[in-house]
Amino acid sequence: MNNEQIQSLLRQILLFLGGGLVTHGYLDNATLNIAVGAVLALATSAWGVYLRRNSGLIASGEKAKEAGIPKP
């Protein structure tokens, strides 16, 4: 799965769970959309920070080396 597929899956799960909250009157539709957007923005930022840690950068470089991608 790539990043877009994971984000799409997460969005659908959040909308599904949030739909129950809207149905029972805990949230309105606009609040649900804002909350889902905020969660996805935070998750994307956290994922970016996680990938850019030192060990993540080293692993990414090793994958590029194995794939035969030349150094810049």
Buried (B, 14 or more C-beta within 10 A) or exposed (E): EEEEEEBEEBBEEBEEEBEEBBEEEEBEEEEBEEBBEEBBEEBBEEEEEEEEEEEEEEEEEEEEEEEEEEEE
